[in-house]
Amino acid sequence: MGNYLVAMEAAWLVRDVDAIDDAIGVAVSEAGKRLNSEDMDYVEVEVGATGCPACGEPFDSAFVAAETALVGLALEMEVFNADGEEHASRIAKSEVGGALRDVPLSVVEIIEVPEDE
């Protein structure tokens, strides 16, 4: 049994916004509220980063068109006592997916965390 840090990305839709900063603020706030209402304050929520296709520099994962935004959120949570990476991934997706119903979610990275001795 091991402990794992599971990083996920979610696609969050925000309606009636004009600016990317507003869309990011609304997306992070709404996701945080839904997670906290399920007593999941142990899930870290922040805006994701996307690499520029031309230069490779990261920028905020958000796009606004027709007053509707698609914001990529980065979510992280630590999973304790999992049988392996696949088990940790399933646990994280189940926990977060239950609170963020109807939000596309995928695991992007799993890191084994050494146990404190």
C-alpha positions as CSV (number, residue, x, y, z in Angstrom):
1,M,0.0,0.0,0.0
2,G,1.3,3.4,-0.9
3,N,0.4,7.1,-0.9
4,Y,0.1,9.0,-4.2
5,L,-0.4,12.5,-5.4
6,V,-2.9,12.5,-8.3
7,A,-3.0,15.4,-10.7
8,M,-6.1,15.8,-12.8
9,E,-7.5,18.3,-15.3
10,A,-11.1,19.3,-15.7
11,A,-12.8,21.3,-18.5
12,W,-15.1,23.9,-16.9
13,L,-17.6,25.9,-18.9
14,V,-18.4,29.4,-17.9
15,R,-21.2,31.4,-19.5
16,D,-21.8,35.2,-19.8
17,V,-18.2,36.4,-19.4
18,D,-16.2,38.8,-21.5
19,A,-12.7,38.5,-20.1
20,I,-10.4,35.5,-19.5
21,D,-9.5,36.7,-16.0
22,D,-13.2,36.8,-15.1
23,A,-13.8,33.3,-16.6
24,I,-10.8,31.9,-14.6
25,G,-12.1,33.5,-11.4
26,V,-15.6,32.1,-11.8
27,A,-14.4,28.6,-12.8
28,V,-12.0,28.3,-9.8
29,S,-14.6,29.7,-7.4
30,E,-17.4,27.4,-8.7
31,A,-15.3,24.3,-8.6
32,G,-14.1,25.2,-5.1
33,K,-17.6,25.7,-3.8
34,R,-18.8,22.3,-5.2
35,L,-15.8,20.5,-3.7
36,N,-16.1,22.3,-0.3
37,S,-19.9,21.5,-0.2
38,E,-18.8,17.9,-0.3
39,D,-16.2,18.5,2.5
40,M,-13.4,18.0,0.0
41,D,-11.2,20.9,1.0
42,Y,-8.2,18.6,0.6
43,V,-8.5,19.0,-3.2
44,E,-6.3,21.8,-4.6
45,V,-7.9,23.8,-7.4
46,E,-6.1,26.2,-9.7
47,V,-6.1,27.2,-13.4
48,G,-4.3,24.8,-15.7
49,A,-1.5,25.7,-18.1
50,T,-1.3,25.1,-21.8
51,G,1.9,25.3,-23.8
52,C,2.1,27.8,-26.6
53,P,2.4,25.9,-29.9
54,A,4.9,28.4,-31.3
55,C,7.2,29.0,-28.4
56,G,6.3,26.4,-25.8
57,E,5.8,28.9,-23.0
58,P,2.9,28.1,-20.7
59,F,-0.2,30.3,-20.5
60,D,-3.5,30.1,-18.6
61,S,-5.7,27.3,-20.0
62,A,-8.8,29.5,-20.9
63,F,-10.5,30.5,-24.1
64,V,-13.5,32.9,-24.5
65,A,-15.7,33.1,-27.5
66,A,-19.3,34.4,-27.8
67,E,-19.3,35.3,-24.0
68,T,-18.7,31.6,-23.2
69,A,-15.4,30.3,-21.8
70,L,-13.8,26.9,-21.5
71,V,-11.4,26.9,-18.6
72,G,-8.9,24.1,-18.0
73,L,-8.6,23.5,-14.2
74,A,-5.8,21.7,-12.5
75,L,-6.9,19.6,-9.5
76,E,-4.6,17.7,-7.1
77,M,-5.3,15.4,-4.2
78,E,-3.3,12.9,-2.2
79,V,-4.6,9.4,-2.1
80,F,-3.5,7.2,0.9
81,N,-3.1,3.5,1.1
82,A,-3.7,2.7,-2.6
83,D,-2.7,-0.6,-4.1
84,G,-0.9,1.1,-6.9
85,E,-1.0,4.0,-9.4
86,E,-4.1,2.6,-11.2
87,H,-6.0,2.2,-7.9
88,A,-5.0,5.7,-6.8
89,S,-6.2,7.1,-10.1
90,R,-9.6,5.3,-9.8
91,I,-10.0,6.6,-6.2
92,A,-9.2,10.2,-7.1
93,K,-11.5,10.2,-10.2
94,S,-14.3,8.7,-8.1
95,E,-14.0,11.2,-5.3
96,V,-13.6,14.3,-7.4
97,G,-16.0,13.1,-10.2
98,G,-18.7,12.6,-7.6
99,A,-18.5,16.2,-6.5
100,L,-18.0,17.7,-10.0
101,R,-20.8,15.8,-11.8
102,D,-21.0,16.5,-15.5
103,V,-17.5,18.0,-15.7
104,P,-15.0,16.2,-18.0
105,L,-12.1,15.0,-15.8
106,S,-8.9,13.1,-16.7
107,V,-5.8,12.0,-14.7
108,V,-2.6,13.7,-16.1
109,E,0.0,12.6,-13.6
110,I,0.4,10.2,-10.6
111,I,3.4,10.6,-8.2
112,E,4.2,8.2,-5.5
113,V,4.7,10.0,-2.2
114,P,7.3,8.5,0.2
115,E,5.8,7.5,3.6
116,D,7.1,9.4,6.6
117,E,9.0,7.2,9.0
